[in-house]
Amino acid sequence: MKRITSKTLICAGLCGIVLLQACNQKTAKSYEAADPLVKNIDTTVRPSDDFFNYANGGWIKKNPIPAAYSGWGIGSEVQEELRLRLRKINEDALKEKAEQGSNSQKIGDFYYTAMDSAKAERESLAPLKAELQRIDAINDINSLLNAFAHFNTIGVTTPVGPYVGQDDKNSEKMMLQLYQTGIGMPNRDYYFNTDEQSVKVRNDYRQNHLPALFILAGLSKAEAVKAADKVYAMEKFLADSSRKLVDLRDPYANYNKMTVDALAKLAPGLNWKSLFENMHYKNVDTVIVGQPEYYRAVNKAIQSYSPDDWKLYLRKNLISEYSPYLSQALVDENFRFYGKVMSGRTEQLPRWKRALDAENSLMGEVLGQLFVKEYFPAKTKQRYVSMVNAVRESFKDRIKNLDWMSEQTKLKAYQKLDKINPKVGYPDKWKDFSQLDIKRDSYALNILRGNIFHHKRNADKLGKPVDRSEWGMTPQTYNAYYNPSNNEIVLPAAQLMIPGVKDEDLDDAVVYGYAAASTIGHEITHGFDDTGRQYDAQGNLKAWWTPQDSARFTQKAQMLVDQFNKYKVHGLAINGKATLGENIADLGGIVIGLDAFKKTEQYKKGEKINGFTPLQRFFLGYSLGWLGHYRKETLINRVLTDEHSPGFLRVNGPFSDVPEFYEAFNIKKGDKMWIDPDKRVQIW
């Protein structure tokens, strides 16, 4: 899946709520109790100094982060509501005498095993017995490669990272692709960075987490320490040839198509044809390699490390990645490192919430079919489509009025904009889960069989026509994305929910800020950000801009890079280049959503609600989309690994570039939100 954005969309009390209809104007008196904006404001903060905390600080002060969470915000409240609904679906399925193979049977049996902690404790590592025996049987490179192939099919990390996806330069074709992988920490920087948090995480990973896993796997303390050192060295070797976050954003540099014979010359120590066959990738003659230097390193590692070294590596990956579904000691160690050390959480989620999260990951569309049937009527889809069309028209006007883009490029930009396919609410065609085998035997084995199902489903796409109807998210996901290969925006049903507020109590200003700007406009703009703009209307990686227009775009984008490079989080500078695509989409979404809002009756009338003008409420509505706060450890992790800037900068950063924001809140030179006019960024 590519260019999927992780805007945590912020959904509202009931999934049946429709945010897109024009709302009747409310008087201040009748609207005050239901207004989602005024109760969040912190009046001790000047909007001209820190608009995010002005808009959201009151809520943040009243809502500390619960111990089991790495952050807490409006998205968290949405997720809590969603979990309650999904829990009811699961509990109803448990009571039902469902037909074998039905969705209800799969849901009920999965939840049954996931909640059976006593059985998981009794079994300990028993569900993985066959997999551990497979590792023990490795005695040469051939058996090692066979193990790599097998473990890829059950969702366990190996040094080889294949998947089937659309060819970036021919979006009608599904191709086998290879990507860098193989490490246990979030990305390569954790193995090399010298900042305090990276060093803390790295030392704990090497000195505590890895030895603990090996002890739980049956090794003595001395053996575990030696094993941990060996595995860490192997991962560091792979990390050293892995690309950094910013380098992974260049679609041309990460597109290296070659024949399997050429791949064999790149990495001759791997029997690629056999490897692909054993992973169910049939008749492969050509592949796309994302990072060739990484696979040169894999080839060297195969020769440099012994079969016994690789057995330790695979045993650690197997146990680590299945530990959330096994005995409590393994669950606890997994949480201690990934939850506490990396994210700053102090408690685990209750078992039922963890079970639902795993179920959503494994068979989300099975749940989704029941979810939308009960909570999201089909008639609401058209209302969302109407707002998409309004925002699209505003973007078209923006392109028309650009003074830096030639007519030649504008014509092709119109074509791409017109061809953007909006997927709204839920799929018209659901994925087929009939071959997914869910039983009441073991939680871990259900996860394993689910991983096999998804691997085979992906492998089966090779050589088949592209299914452009497929969704990469479930309807109950509070998120959205733009896919450049399909030139589509995907807007799941849950993403437009605002907890505790009914649609009839939402004025257009809130809706356009919250939904049109931060979601719809944001995703459409991704089609024209620094990466998305390189794909044409059909979704192909192709140069369709004039060289002069590309140069002008790059100059404007560099201003945004420079702006965000100056922001710091706990002493770490934001990587303006790595976050550029999201920052462009945020800024574009705001100005496009605002243009669309200016066409509404509420904006034209200019009447205040609860003391705020329509323009002010628009900016407050957008800020509501980023309501929340995170633990220090989580924020640092996101700065190091995420293409998105932290939420408070996704408000304060782009707002400082928007002239109407200065007008709405009387921002003056000398205020902290002020940027000199010649340094304000305007791209779209």
Secondary structure, DSSP 8 states (H G I E B T S, - for coil): --S---------S-TT----S------HHHHGGG-TTGGG--TTS-TTT-HHHHHHHHHHHH----TT-SEEEHHHHHHHHHHHHHHHHHHHHHHS---TTSHHHHHHHHHHHHH-HHHHHHHTTGGGHHHHHHHHT--SHHHHHHHHHHHHHTT---S-EEEEEEETTEEEEEEEEEE----SSSSGGGGT--SHHHHHHHHHIIIIIHHHHHHHTT--HHHHHHHHHHHHHHHHHHHHTS--TGGGG-TTTT-EEEEHHHHHHHSTTS-HHHHHHHTT--S--EEEES-HHHHHHHHHHHHHS-HHHHHHHHHHHHHHHHGGGS-HHHHHHHIIIIIIITT---S---HHHHHHHHHHHHHHHHHHHHHHHHH--GGGHHHHHHHHHHHHHHHHHHHHT-SSS-HHHHHHHHHHHHH-EEEEES-SS----TT----SS-HHHHHHHHHHHHHHHHHTTTTSB--TT--SS-TT-S--EEETTTTEEEEEGGGG--TT--GGG--HHHHIIIIIIIIIIHHHHHTTSTTGGGB-TTS-B---S-HHHHHHHHHHHHHHHHHHHT-EETTEE--TTTTHHHHHHHHHHHHHHHHHHTTSHHHHH---BTTB-HHHHHHHHHHHTT-EEE-HHHHHHHHHH-SS--HHHHHHHHHTT-HHHHHHHT--TTSTT---GGG-----
